[in-house]
Amino acid sequence: MPGKKAPPIPPKKKIQSLICASGAPAEATPSKWELHGDVGLVKIDSAFSKYKQLIGEAMSKALNLRLVIEDKGSIVGELRKPEDSLILWRRDAPFDDETIATHLENGIKFQFDTTKIMFSSGNTTERVHMGVVCSKTDIVVDMFAGIGYFTLPAAVHGGSTVYAIEKNPDSVKFLTKNASLNKVTDKITIIHGDNRVVGDHLRGTASRVSMGFFDAKEDAKPFIPRAFSFLKGCDNPHGPSGIIHYHYLSTKAEAFTLPARHFREMGIPCLAYVPQGESKNLPSPSMIHLRFWVRSRPPASIRRSFQGRVVDVRKVKSFKPQIYHYVADVIFEPTFSLGPKEDA
């Protein structure tokens, strides 16, 4: 039909066409990549490693990128640093800080060095969620703030007061920059250090605690008591109040029960999530809670009874075959007090 525009060529086809034109096989075309502004990160199949530069050049031309970096896929240690990265292609002459990118998401600017700091596009829905559920009345302690993955949505869209704790000096640098870029320096207090050591002055202050940490070798379970200590009323005889956003890895089969088990294993009573429609014939939460405490604590301890409940579980993304990244919202509310009153 005259005047009808041809449909746009999909990016993958553009890349494949350029790769084939350079003499590499079509199979060398990457199936996925991550874009952060004008910087691209791509995983290269080892079978096609000799075509790395050709792949980088093809991506740069097809996607209009100034820099293409190989993503080795490994995040190393507690500081969550990417494995050594390799620049596959640069469009322009090298310059200082050329690996720094600015990722725009949900109206928030995240600036970071792509060779020193990880950024998972797969966590987008959870970052958006944090901005939705947080409010101006919330005081948030982000125990693993990074460059502001969850701190910034809470402050920018939620209007919350956020205490952002981060151990990695490179991340702290960009967290500070990002608070300024997004004009929320008045809402974010940055604390540089290990959250097990710093932040004691925040004990008993938070209405929400974000625990956005895990890796392939370690989950955030050992940090649960510390997260609990940040909740409002953690020392109250009737128990604390607030929500812990707990990130963890799990199979689908254990996704609903694992977070509550982690909390109980760390000495904090918690009820597992029960999907809607599956609660019939279950004991009431207070009865389950009472049984747990009578079984596992001496009578004197029951006077300071409280409970946690997993009220929501969200699957964020696939982590590896059969293992997924989930987030559980664990709410704490004051409950009942048994036995004689404690002395004032």
Beta strands, then each sheet from edge to edge (+ up, - down):
strand 1: 33-36
strand 2: 39-42
strand 3: 67-70
strand 4: 75-76
strand 5: 81-82
strand 6: 86-90
strand 7: 100-105
strand 8: 108-113
strand 9: 139-142
strand 10: 161-166
strand 11: 188-192
strand 12: 208-211
strand 13: 242-250
strand 14: 270-271
strand 15: 306-320
strand 16: 323-334
sheet 1: 1+ 2- 3- 6+
sheet 2: 4+ 5-
sheet 3: 7+ 8-
sheet 4: 11+ 10+ 9+ 12+ 13+ 16- 15+ 14+
end
